[in-house]
Each structure stands twice: as structure tokens, then as C-alpha cells.
Amino acid sequence: MDSGSTSLLSPLLFLGFLLLFMYIVIIRPQNKRNKEINDMLSKLEIGSEIIAASGIIGKVKAIKGEYISLEVSESVVFKLQRSAIANILPKGTIDSIK
């Protein structure tokens, strides 16, 4: 009877280690990245200089729920989803690259 319980314990230990490995390698880093993105988007305000995921750089002109108006040039305004924002740039970045 001892060999039967040992043979059941081995697959359970393997499954436990596999789940722990998946948590450490996949789930935990993804949760950390999501938290960083949410923190960045919560700091978004009118006048912020941002870069969109497509590489477009501009200033935030309006924020309405999950959408923003991004001014890329005088009289050229794009509407984007908040999720399309890749990063918030330091103030003055747009003027330094003109």
C-alpha cells in the first residue's frame, strides 16, 4: 500500500511545482506590468506629451472617459483610446525634436 501512495504523490508534486513555476514566470510579471500601465494612465492629464503605440507623438488636448484627443500639429487632432498610449514623455520633448 505504501507504493500506491508514493506513485500518487509524485504527479501531484510535479503539478504543484509546474503551477508555481508558471506563476513566477508568467502571471506575476504580467500583473506587475498591468499595474505599471494603470499607474501611467492615471497620471495622464491635459497638456501631457505622449507617444502612442503607433509611434505618433503629440500633446493631450482633451480626455473623455477611455478616449483622448491628441494634437500632433496645429489643427491636426487625432482621437485615440487610452490603451493606445505607449508612454508619457517628459515635458518639452516635442519642442526638443522639432
Beta strands, then each sheet from edge to edge (+ up, - down):
strand 1: 49-52
strand 2: 57-64
strand 3: 67-73
strand 4: 76-81
strand 5: 85-89
sheet 1: 4+ 3- 2+ 1- 5+
end
